[in-house]
């Protein structure tokens, strides 16, 4: 898969830091599948840490 680096490109594929799959939907290092898996897991520790990273990156609204 080719990764675009032009400023006019609206989305570019990136590797998930958790599963290493390449995805267009990528939020603070995690792909949508990993966010869903973390959110549905019985132990919410990893999901809570990811949410804290999101708040740090984008702020709280």
Secondary structure, 3 states (H helix, E strand, C coil): CCCCCCCCCCCCCEECCCCCCEECCEECCEEHHHHHHHHHCCCCHHHHHHHHHHHHHHCCC
